[in-house]
Amino acid sequence: MSAIVQAIVLLTISNVFMTFAWYAHLKDVRSKPLLLAILASWSIAFFEYLVQVPANRIGYTALSLGQLKILQEVITLTVFVPFAVFYMKQGLDWNYFYAGLCLCGAVYFIFRS
């Protein structure tokens, strides 16, 4: 498996953990004390970093730092939209589409030779 594919797979897994660490407490422990939300988020983020750090090290062997960052942002939006719609029950609007178009532009410019 190429370094880029490995990085994409690991960054996607990492992003699922990250998205839950950053946002799931807004739904699941909203009425609980803030300290509980922080501890729960840190616990999830620990597993995110176990995957994210190797993903970036592997990805950096084949991609520039800018390419790695834009790849991460594309993966973030790809993970976040289903999370927002299906888990958080948020409506999907045109802003997600426009954000995706902006990322397509970022991908074009950072990956062009």
C-alpha positions in Angstrom: 0.0 0.0 0.0 1.4 3.4 -1.0 2.3 6.0 1.7 -0.4 8.3 0.4 -3.1 5.6 0.7 -1.8 4.6 4.2 -2.0 8.3 5.2 -5.5 8.7 3.9 -6.8 5.6 5.7 -5.1 6.6 9.0 -6.1 10.3 8.7 -9.7 9.2 8.1 -9.7 7.0 11.2 -8.0 9.8 13.1 -10.6 12.3 11.9 -13.5 10.1 13.1 -12.0 10.1 16.6 -11.2 13.8 16.4 -14.7 14.8 15.3 -16.2 12.8 18.2 -13.7 14.3 20.7 -14.4 17.9 19.5 -18.2 17.8 19.0 -20.0 14.7 20.4 -20.0 16.2 23.9 -22.3 18.9 22.6 -25.0 16.3 22.2 -24.1 13.5 24.7 -22.9 15.3 27.8 -24.3 18.8 27.3 -26.0 18.8 30.6 -23.1 17.3 32.5 -20.3 19.3 34.1 -17.7 20.8 31.8 -14.9 18.9 33.4 -16.6 15.6 32.5 -16.9 16.8 28.8 -13.2 17.8 28.9 -12.1 14.4 30.3 -14.2 12.5 27.8 -12.9 14.5 24.9 -9.3 14.1 26.0 -9.8 10.4 26.4 -11.1 10.2 22.8 -8.4 12.5 21.5 -5.7 10.2 23.0 -6.8 7.5 20.5 -7.0 10.1 17.7 -3.3 11.0 18.3 -2.3 7.4 18.3 -3.4 7.3 14.7 -2.8 10.9 13.6 0.9 11.1 14.4 1.8 8.0 12.4 -0.5 9.1 9.6 1.3 12.4 9.3 4.8 10.8 9.5 3.8 8.3 6.7 2.1 11.0 4.6 5.1 13.3 4.9 7.3 10.8 3.1 5.3 11.2 -0.1 3.6 14.6 0.3 4.7 18.2 1.1 3.6 19.7 4.3 1.0 21.9 2.5 -0.3 18.9 0.6 -0.6 16.9 3.8 -2.5 19.8 5.4 -5.0 20.2 2.5 -5.5 16.4 2.4 -6.3 16.6 6.1 -8.9 19.4 5.6 -10.6 17.4 2.8 -10.8 14.4 5.0 -12.1 16.6 7.9 -15.0 17.9 5.8 -15.7 14.4 4.4 -16.0 13.0 7.9 -17.7 16.0 9.5 -20.6 16.3 7.1 -22.0 12.8 7.7 -21.3 13.3 11.5 -23.3 16.6 11.5 -26.2 15.2 9.5 -26.6 11.7 10.9 -25.2 11.9 14.4 -25.9 15.5 15.4 -29.1 15.7 13.3 -28.1 19.0 11.7 -29.5 20.1 8.4 -27.5 19.9 5.3 -27.4 23.2 3.4 -25.6 24.7 0.4 -22.8 26.0 2.6 -21.3 22.5 2.9 -21.3 22.3 -0.9 -19.6 25.7 -1.2 -17.0 24.7 1.4 -16.3 21.6 -0.6 -15.9 23.7 -3.8 -13.4 25.9 -1.9 -11.5 22.8 -0.8 -11.5 21.5 -4.4 -9.7 24.7 -5.4 -7.3 24.3 -2.5 -6.5 20.7 -3.7 -6.0 21.9 -7.2 -3.6 24.6 -6.3 -1.6 22.6 -3.7 -1.2 19.5 -5.8 -0.6 21.1 -9.2 2.9 20.6 -10.5 
